[in-house]
């Protein structure tokens, strides 16, 4: 009798542990594994240790940008300024550092401050002036792009003719504690963001605002402050990604942030975060970043044209939104 009782409780406990949001995360990681297997079948060696490492390295930069995107999408917003916040932070860091390790800390500080400032302005425009997130962040992206092109004359800037400081290049192309630096950075971000969303008062306020701004306000949550903080975080993560990319790639180039707009949004959506806010997790975004990068890598391994990536991003976002929208409608 006890055996029957325990066997009856087990499936119930499993269903409880795997609620819909957790199932989406699990499905994401299963999909990533399946894509590695498919890629290895189509091109032997695709899922080798070095191949997986390269894909995870690329995923880490997507994941960094998508961390900020996750925050703002959880409250029903979106940040379309990440491409040029990333790009601007990288250009500023390289220009200020001027190729010197002694100025690296200053360059990083300026780049990070730039990203946070852009995010704060986005948040102020959205929360205080009532500008729709799409309009505000797209406008910010255009402003930064115009300023960058004006200063650099569309090519490069005086300070950017020099490579990033050797210390940054060495760090970003090497290993720290035996782990690729970009992956280690991402692991740290995964822990911090996941903990913040799951176990802190701030995280609970994020989900509360995403579910209902009105109810959150009545409950004493400063909705405007939360909104500003989240867009500041989005700018912060975009800036960190830009600085890391400059070190990893050996320079800051015009347009280096462009691929990360759709990639960051797609990673969040694939990971199961509801596009209108209130539900989702950063672990889901992590799975989404790996799935997206692996899928594109499989296509490129089959010599698919570069534009296939943009098609994939668009199709994936539409399909996932249709699936999740239908599921939400049924519930």
TIVO-621736 format. One record per residue (C-alpha): x, y, z; residue in three letters. Coordinates in nm, 3 decimals. Layout:
# residues N
[[X, Y, Z], 'ALA']
...
//
This chain:
# residues 331
[[0.000, 0.000, 0.000], 'UNK']
[[0.285, 0.234, 0.085], 'UNK']
[[0.448, 0.143, -0.245], 'UNK']
[[0.135, 0.238, -0.435], 'UNK']
[[0.105, 0.560, -0.239], 'UNK']
[[0.464, 0.661, -0.305], 'UNK']
[[0.437, 0.574, -0.673], 'UNK']
[[0.123, 0.784, -0.694], 'UNK']
[[0.291, 1.079, -0.525], 'UNK']
[[0.600, 1.065, -0.747], 'UNK']
[[0.436, 1.177, -1.074], 'UNK']
[[0.254, 1.452, -0.886], 'UNK']
[[0.577, 1.574, -0.731], 'UNK']
[[0.743, 1.565, -1.072], 'UNK']
[[0.463, 1.766, -1.226], 'UNK']
[[0.489, 2.016, -0.943], 'UNK']
[[0.864, 2.047, -0.988], 'UNK']
[[0.824, 2.088, -1.363], 'UNK']
[[0.574, 2.371, -1.382], 'UNK']
[[0.511, 2.522, -1.728], 'UNK']
[[0.794, 2.775, -1.698], 'UNK']
[[1.045, 2.511, -1.585], 'UNK']
[[0.933, 2.277, -1.861], 'UNK']
[[1.011, 2.545, -2.118], 'UNK']
[[1.364, 2.573, -1.979], 'UNK']
[[1.404, 2.195, -1.987], 'UNK']
[[1.271, 2.176, -2.343], 'UNK']
[[1.519, 2.445, -2.444], 'UNK']
[[1.819, 2.251, -2.320], 'UNK']
[[1.683, 1.930, -2.475], 'UNK']
[[1.648, 2.114, -2.806], 'UNK']
[[2.008, 2.236, -2.779], 'UNK']
[[2.133, 1.881, -2.724], 'UNK']
[[1.924, 1.757, -3.016], 'UNK']
[[2.071, 2.025, -3.242], 'UNK']
[[2.424, 1.923, -3.144], 'UNK']
[[2.339, 1.563, -3.236], 'UNK']
[[2.183, 1.667, -3.568], 'UNK']
[[2.480, 1.889, -3.646], 'UNK']
[[2.722, 1.606, -3.576], 'UNK']
[[2.526, 1.373, -3.805], 'UNK']
[[2.525, 1.627, -4.087], 'UNK']
[[2.888, 1.724, -4.033], 'UNK']
[[3.100, 1.481, -3.830], 'UNK']
[[3.302, 1.665, -3.568], 'UNK']
[[3.040, 1.938, -3.522], 'UNK']
[[2.976, 1.824, -3.165], 'UNK']
[[3.342, 1.774, -3.078], 'UNK']
[[3.466, 1.935, -2.757], 'UNK']
[[3.626, 2.218, -2.954], 'UNK']
[[3.312, 2.266, -3.164], 'UNK']
[[3.088, 2.282, -2.858], 'UNK']
[[3.330, 2.522, -2.691], 'UNK']
[[3.322, 2.759, -2.988], 'UNK']
[[2.942, 2.757, -2.996], 'UNK']
[[2.923, 2.825, -2.623], 'UNK']
[[3.170, 3.113, -2.663], 'UNK']
[[2.949, 3.273, -2.927], 'UNK']
[[2.643, 3.201, -2.713], 'UNK']
[[2.802, 3.377, -2.417], 'UNK']
[[2.800, 3.715, -2.592], 'UNK']
[[2.439, 3.666, -2.700], 'UNK']
[[2.358, 3.564, -2.344], 'UNK']
[[2.519, 3.876, -2.198], 'UNK']
[[2.310, 4.109, -2.414], 'UNK']
[[2.001, 3.893, -2.361], 'UNK']
[[2.038, 3.925, -1.983], 'UNK']
[[1.935, 4.288, -2.005], 'UNK']
[[1.672, 4.209, -2.265], 'UNK']
[[1.523, 3.949, -2.029], 'UNK']
[[1.481, 4.209, -1.755], 'UNK']
[[1.292, 4.457, -1.973], 'UNK']
[[1.080, 4.196, -2.151], 'UNK']
[[0.973, 4.059, -1.811], 'UNK']
[[0.793, 4.390, -1.751], 'UNK']
[[0.644, 4.393, -2.100], 'UNK']
[[0.908, 4.623, -2.246], 'UNK']
[[1.177, 4.580, -2.507], 'UNK']
[[1.516, 4.738, -2.573], 'UNK']
[[1.592, 4.810, -2.938], 'UNK']
[[1.890, 5.028, -2.850], 'UNK']
[[2.123, 4.741, -2.754], 'UNK']
[[2.310, 4.728, -3.090], 'UNK']
[[2.448, 5.079, -3.067], 'UNK']
[[2.476, 5.092, -2.690], 'UNK']
[[2.703, 4.789, -2.731], 'UNK']
[[2.885, 4.952, -3.020], 'UNK']
[[2.919, 5.290, -2.851], 'UNK']
[[3.053, 5.140, -2.529], 'UNK']
[[3.315, 4.944, -2.723], 'UNK']
[[3.426, 5.251, -2.920], 'UNK']
[[3.447, 5.466, -2.608], 'UNK']
[[3.644, 5.205, -2.417], 'UNK']
[[3.900, 5.165, -2.696], 'UNK']
[[3.927, 5.541, -2.752], 'UNK']
[[3.973, 5.624, -2.384], 'UNK']
[[4.213, 5.336, -2.314], 'UNK']
[[4.417, 5.436, -2.622], 'UNK']
[[4.588, 5.098, -2.638], 'UNK']
[[4.734, 5.126, -2.288], 'UNK']
[[4.678, 4.878, -2.006], 'UNK']
[[4.729, 5.162, -1.759], 'UNK']
[[4.414, 5.328, -1.899], 'UNK']
[[4.211, 5.008, -1.935], 'UNK']
[[4.020, 5.051, -1.608], 'UNK']
[[3.926, 5.407, -1.704], 'UNK']
[[3.818, 5.294, -2.050], 'UNK']
[[3.599, 5.018, -1.907], 'UNK']
[[3.447, 5.258, -1.652], 'UNK']
[[3.361, 5.510, -1.925], 'UNK']
[[3.212, 5.240, -2.149], 'UNK']
[[3.002, 5.094, -1.868], 'UNK']
[[2.887, 5.439, -1.752], 'UNK']
[[2.782, 5.516, -2.109], 'UNK']
[[2.570, 5.200, -2.127], 'UNK']
[[2.403, 5.264, -1.793], 'UNK']
[[2.336, 5.629, -1.883], 'UNK']
[[2.169, 5.529, -2.210], 'UNK']
[[1.954, 5.280, -2.021], 'UNK']
[[1.856, 5.538, -1.761], 'UNK']
[[1.750, 5.782, -2.033], 'UNK']
[[1.544, 5.505, -2.194], 'UNK']
[[1.381, 5.427, -1.861], 'UNK']
[[1.306, 5.793, -1.788], 'UNK']
[[1.147, 5.844, -2.127], 'UNK']
[[0.932, 5.534, -2.091], 'UNK']
[[0.829, 5.569, -1.726], 'UNK']
[[0.804, 5.947, -1.683], 'UNK']
[[0.716, 6.071, -2.031], 'UNK']
[[0.506, 5.772, -2.133], 'UNK']
[[0.698, 5.709, -2.456], 'UNK']
[[0.634, 5.353, -2.581], 'UNK']
[[0.941, 5.129, -2.529], 'UNK']
[[0.972, 5.052, -2.901], 'UNK']
[[0.974, 5.421, -2.993], 'UNK']
[[1.202, 5.532, -2.709], 'UNK']
[[1.467, 5.264, -2.749], 'UNK']
[[1.462, 5.275, -3.128], 'UNK']
[[1.509, 5.651, -3.110], 'UNK']
[[1.798, 5.607, -2.867], 'UNK']
[[1.956, 5.352, -3.099], 'UNK']
[[1.933, 5.597, -3.388], 'UNK']
[[2.080, 5.883, -3.185], 'UNK']
[[2.380, 5.677, -3.073], 'UNK']
[[2.429, 5.545, -3.426], 'UNK']
[[2.423, 5.895, -3.570], 'UNK']
[[2.666, 6.029, -3.312], 'UNK']
[[2.900, 5.734, -3.362], 'UNK']
[[2.898, 5.770, -3.739], 'UNK']
[[2.950, 6.145, -3.708], 'UNK']
[[3.246, 6.113, -3.473], 'UNK']
[[3.406, 5.827, -3.664], 'UNK']
[[3.316, 5.954, -4.013], 'UNK']
[[3.152, 5.619, -4.077], 'UNK']
[[3.474, 5.426, -4.051], 'UNK']
[[3.668, 5.458, -3.729], 'UNK']
[[3.775, 5.718, -3.477], 'UNK']
[[4.120, 5.845, -3.401], 'UNK']
[[4.146, 5.653, -3.077], 'UNK']
[[4.000, 5.342, -3.234], 'UNK']
[[4.281, 5.309, -3.486], 'UNK']
[[4.473, 5.151, -3.201], 'UNK']
[[4.379, 4.803, -3.083], 'UNK']
[[4.231, 4.749, -2.738], 'UNK']
[[4.480, 4.729, -2.450], 'UNK']
[[4.680, 4.404, -2.464], 'UNK']
[[4.559, 4.308, -2.118], 'UNK']
[[4.197, 4.302, -2.233], 'UNK']
[[4.278, 4.109, -2.550], 'UNK']
[[4.481, 3.853, -2.354], 'UNK']
[[4.206, 3.814, -2.096], 'UNK']
[[3.920, 3.776, -2.343], 'UNK']
[[4.103, 3.536, -2.575], 'UNK']
[[4.253, 3.332, -2.293], 'UNK']
[[4.131, 3.133, -1.997], 'UNK']
[[4.059, 3.222, -1.637], 'UNK']
[[4.062, 2.941, -1.381], 'UNK']
[[4.089, 2.701, -1.673], 'UNK']
[[3.768, 2.831, -1.834], 'UNK']
[[3.736, 3.058, -2.138], 'UNK']
[[3.697, 3.408, -1.998], 'UNK']
[[3.380, 3.483, -2.194], 'UNK']
[[3.219, 3.165, -2.059], 'UNK']
[[3.330, 3.243, -1.705], 'UNK']
[[3.179, 3.591, -1.734], 'UNK']
[[2.856, 3.437, -1.857], 'UNK']
[[2.848, 3.185, -1.572], 'UNK']
[[2.885, 3.469, -1.321], 'UNK']
[[2.603, 3.661, -1.492], 'UNK']
[[2.382, 3.349, -1.495], 'UNK']
[[2.423, 3.306, -1.120], 'UNK']
[[2.370, 3.674, -1.038], 'UNK']
[[2.070, 3.731, -1.266], 'UNK']
[[1.899, 3.403, -1.176], 'UNK']
[[1.947, 3.467, -0.804], 'UNK']
[[1.821, 3.824, -0.838], 'UNK']
[[1.504, 3.721, -1.020], 'UNK']
[[1.427, 3.420, -0.801], 'UNK']
[[1.531, 3.511, -0.449], 'UNK']
[[1.529, 3.888, -0.402], 'UNK']
[[1.263, 4.149, -0.335], 'UNK']
[[1.370, 4.330, -0.649], 'UNK']
[[1.311, 4.015, -0.854], 'UNK']
[[0.962, 3.974, -0.709], 'UNK']
[[0.888, 4.335, -0.798], 'UNK']
[[1.000, 4.273, -1.156], 'UNK']
[[0.747, 3.991, -1.198], 'UNK']
[[0.482, 4.194, -1.018], 'UNK']
[[0.523, 4.491, -1.252], 'UNK']
[[0.523, 4.254, -1.549], 'UNK']
[[0.192, 4.104, -1.443], 'UNK']
[[0.019, 4.431, -1.360], 'UNK']
[[0.161, 4.780, -1.318], 'UNK']
[[-0.161, 4.900, -1.156], 'UNK']
[[-0.173, 4.625, -0.895], 'UNK']
[[0.199, 4.668, -0.828], 'UNK']
[[0.150, 5.040, -0.771], 'UNK']
[[-0.138, 4.975, -0.531], 'UNK']
[[0.085, 4.726, -0.348], 'UNK']
[[0.344, 4.997, -0.289], 'UNK']
[[0.589, 4.909, -0.566], 'UNK']
[[0.760, 5.209, -0.725], 'UNK']
[[0.687, 5.104, -1.082], 'UNK']
[[0.876, 5.394, -1.237], 'UNK']
[[1.190, 5.324, -1.036], 'UNK']
[[1.178, 4.955, -1.128], 'UNK']
[[1.137, 5.042, -1.496], 'UNK']
[[1.430, 5.284, -1.493], 'UNK']
[[1.648, 5.032, -1.308], 'UNK']
[[1.572, 4.755, -1.556], 'UNK']
[[1.654, 4.965, -1.861], 'UNK']
[[1.974, 5.075, -1.686], 'UNK']
[[2.059, 4.707, -1.639], 'UNK']
[[1.991, 4.643, -2.007], 'UNK']
[[2.233, 4.921, -2.098], 'UNK']
[[2.485, 4.783, -1.850], 'UNK']
[[2.483, 4.433, -1.998], 'UNK']
[[2.498, 4.566, -2.355], 'UNK']
[[2.802, 4.776, -2.261], 'UNK']
[[2.974, 4.483, -2.089], 'UNK']
[[2.913, 4.270, -2.398], 'UNK']
[[3.055, 4.543, -2.622], 'UNK']
[[3.371, 4.581, -2.416], 'UNK']
[[3.417, 4.203, -2.400], 'UNK']
[[3.364, 4.173, -2.776], 'UNK']
[[3.621, 4.445, -2.843], 'UNK']
[[3.876, 4.244, -2.647], 'UNK']
[[3.772, 3.914, -2.800], 'UNK']
[[3.775, 4.045, -3.157], 'UNK']
[[4.075, 4.274, -3.118], 'UNK']
[[3.897, 4.601, -3.189], 'UNK']
[[3.581, 4.813, -3.195], 'UNK']
[[3.420, 4.834, -3.538], 'UNK']
[[3.118, 5.018, -3.670], 'UNK']
[[2.813, 4.791, -3.676], 'UNK']
[[2.958, 4.527, -3.444], 'UNK']
[[2.640, 4.533, -3.234], 'UNK']
[[2.390, 4.495, -3.517], 'UNK']
[[2.356, 4.113, -3.500], 'UNK']
[[2.270, 4.123, -3.132], 'UNK']
[[1.931, 4.292, -3.161], 'UNK']
[[1.734, 4.000, -3.305], 'UNK']
[[1.961, 3.746, -3.137], 'UNK']
[[1.894, 3.884, -2.790], 'UNK']
[[1.519, 3.905, -2.845], 'UNK']
[[1.505, 3.560, -3.004], 'UNK']
[[1.703, 3.406, -2.716], 'UNK']
[[1.457, 3.548, -2.463], 'UNK']
[[1.152, 3.434, -2.659], 'UNK']
[[1.291, 3.087, -2.732], 'UNK']
[[1.364, 3.052, -2.361], 'UNK']
[[0.997, 3.088, -2.278], 'UNK']
[[0.976, 3.441, -2.142], 'UNK']
[[0.632, 3.579, -2.222], 'UNK']
[[0.675, 3.875, -2.456], 'UNK']
[[0.409, 4.078, -2.272], 'UNK']
[[0.581, 4.029, -1.938], 'UNK']
[[0.521, 3.861, -1.605], 'UNK']
[[0.654, 3.513, -1.679], 'UNK']
[[0.993, 3.371, -1.769], 'UNK']
[[1.344, 3.319, -1.638], 'UNK']
[[1.703, 3.390, -1.732], 'UNK']
[[1.784, 3.018, -1.735], 'UNK']
[[1.533, 2.992, -2.018], 'UNK']
[[1.715, 3.273, -2.198], 'UNK']
[[2.044, 3.085, -2.151], 'UNK']
[[1.890, 2.779, -2.317], 'UNK']
[[1.748, 3.003, -2.590], 'UNK']
[[2.087, 3.159, -2.663], 'UNK']
[[2.249, 2.816, -2.698], 'UNK']
[[1.965, 2.683, -2.916], 'UNK']
[[1.977, 2.986, -3.145], 'UNK']
[[2.355, 2.984, -3.182], 'UNK']
[[2.363, 2.608, -3.241], 'UNK']
[[2.086, 2.627, -3.501], 'UNK']
[[2.265, 2.900, -3.695], 'UNK']
[[2.593, 2.706, -3.666], 'UNK']
[[2.426, 2.399, -3.814], 'UNK']
[[2.303, 2.607, -4.108], 'UNK']
[[2.644, 2.763, -4.165], 'UNK']
[[2.807, 2.420, -4.144], 'UNK']
[[2.585, 2.327, -4.437], 'UNK']
[[2.708, 2.635, -4.628], 'UNK']
[[2.378, 2.817, -4.597], 'UNK']
[[2.402, 3.185, -4.702], 'UNK']
[[2.455, 3.448, -4.434], 'UNK']
[[2.108, 3.594, -4.482], 'UNK']
[[1.968, 3.259, -4.367], 'UNK']
[[2.048, 3.369, -4.012], 'UNK']
[[1.811, 3.666, -4.030], 'UNK']
[[1.541, 3.444, -4.176], 'UNK']
[[1.593, 3.195, -3.892], 'UNK']
[[1.568, 3.468, -3.626], 'UNK']
[[1.241, 3.597, -3.770], 'UNK']
[[1.082, 3.256, -3.822], 'UNK']
[[1.184, 3.130, -3.478], 'UNK']
[[1.042, 3.437, -3.303], 'UNK']
[[0.711, 3.412, -3.492], 'UNK']
[[0.670, 3.039, -3.435], 'UNK']
[[0.753, 3.054, -3.064], 'UNK']
[[0.521, 3.352, -3.011], 'UNK']
[[0.238, 3.168, -3.186], 'UNK']
[[0.292, 2.857, -2.974], 'UNK']
[[0.320, 3.041, -2.642], 'UNK']
[[0.034, 3.275, -2.731], 'UNK']
[[-0.192, 2.980, -2.799], 'UNK']
[[-0.086, 2.807, -2.477], 'UNK']
[[-0.156, 3.121, -2.275], 'UNK']
[[-0.493, 3.159, -2.442], 'UNK']
[[-0.585, 2.803, -2.351], 'UNK']
[[-0.489, 2.859, -1.988], 'UNK']
//
